[in-house]
């Protein structure tokens, strides 16, 4: 649905915001773009949406060049910006309807009603924007972006400043849009948001895409697991016969920590083998628990590796 090739953006002061980006986003997927502040997320979105001119490279939206065939390309895109800028004295109905008209679409009250109902805004349709909460104003931004029936929706920090309950409700809205065939690209600082929602994840740092991966494949490939075994009696050192398992002492010798991943398990260092060796040594385990690395752990490690 989106095909970016050789995209670069250098500003007048010489700052390189984007460096030779190649990126393909599939039709009907939720794609999360992660990166630290200043990494280039918003600049990349702005170039794709036609708000910022690229220095080099090309962007195709469903095969339409966003420069040469900009009217068609941009009409296929809806953008929900970070900022809560809005016409304070305009009603919800009027501002969403006006956004549809900006794209040359004929009036369609039934579509506007459908959008407002899907975002739980129908009861607020006659309210002026200044009367709405921050969460409701953000929903209005989404409604405006959907007013002209786009096939691609960009969400730039869609749940920033939104409470946890409302954030989860908005996740449901986004999933519903994806189920209707809308391609969704979101940037977020909430790592759990990407882990929960995204089909694929891209990581951008200093204007470069450093990784694009299926979310579950990324968790399997880079995620590690940790098994902690709490002992009845403390140890001063790890027994030599257990050295091959790479164990570490913790909790003043009252616990053994075993870190592993899928690859290591395949190489033969298995949990069952570890437990058998521990039993052979005569250590008594009173409790154990596991912890799996989160997407946040993976993201931090990726950014640090390329520091």
Secondary structure as GFF3:
##gff-version 3
##sequence-region A 1 307
A	DSSP	beta_strand	2	10	.	.	.	ID=ss1
A	DSSP	beta_strand	16	25	.	.	.	ID=ss2
A	DSSP	beta_strand	30	34	.	.	.	ID=ss3
A	DSSP	alpha_helix	41	48	.	.	.	ID=ss4
A	DSSP	beta_strand	56	61	.	.	.	ID=ss5
A	DSSP	beta_strand	64	65	.	.	.	ID=ss6
A	DSSP	alpha_helix	70	75	.	.	.	ID=ss7
A	DSSP	beta_strand	77	80	.	.	.	ID=ss8
A	DSSP	alpha_helix	92	102	.	.	.	ID=ss9
A	DSSP	alpha_helix	109	118	.	.	.	ID=ss10
A	DSSP	three_ten_helix	122	124	.	.	.	ID=ss11
A	DSSP	three_ten_helix	129	131	.	.	.	ID=ss12
A	DSSP	alpha_helix	134	146	.	.	.	ID=ss13
A	DSSP	beta_strand	152	156	.	.	.	ID=ss14
A	DSSP	alpha_helix	164	179	.	.	.	ID=ss15
A	DSSP	beta_strand	183	187	.	.	.	ID=ss16
A	DSSP	alpha_helix	191	197	.	.	.	ID=ss17
A	DSSP	beta_strand	200	205	.	.	.	ID=ss18
A	DSSP	beta_strand	208	214	.	.	.	ID=ss19
A	DSSP	alpha_helix	215	222	.	.	.	ID=ss20
A	DSSP	beta_strand	225	231	.	.	.	ID=ss21
A	DSSP	three_ten_helix	240	245	.	.	.	ID=ss22
A	DSSP	beta_strand	248	250	.	.	.	ID=ss23
A	DSSP	beta_strand	255	260	.	.	.	ID=ss24
A	DSSP	alpha_helix	262	267	.	.	.	ID=ss25
A	DSSP	alpha_helix	271	281	.	.	.	ID=ss26
A	DSSP	beta_strand	285	292	.	.	.	ID=ss27
A	DSSP	alpha_helix	295	305	.	.	.	ID=ss28
###
